[in-house]
Amino acid sequence: MAAAYEQALRALDLRERDDPLTQAVAKKVIEIRQTGIRDPAQISKLAIRAFRDL
């Protein structure tokens, strides 16, 4: 899960760990993982898509 989180942050160009958006990415990664998806690349891709679609 950490790899997916880090990959998503890099792709979204987020660096500040205290940024509310960074925290939202963490919550989204957890939410996606809880659906049963285990592949970090897939989790990251889905998380990135969720934030780019905003």
Helices and strands as residue ranges (DSSP letters): H 2-11, H 20-33, H 40-52
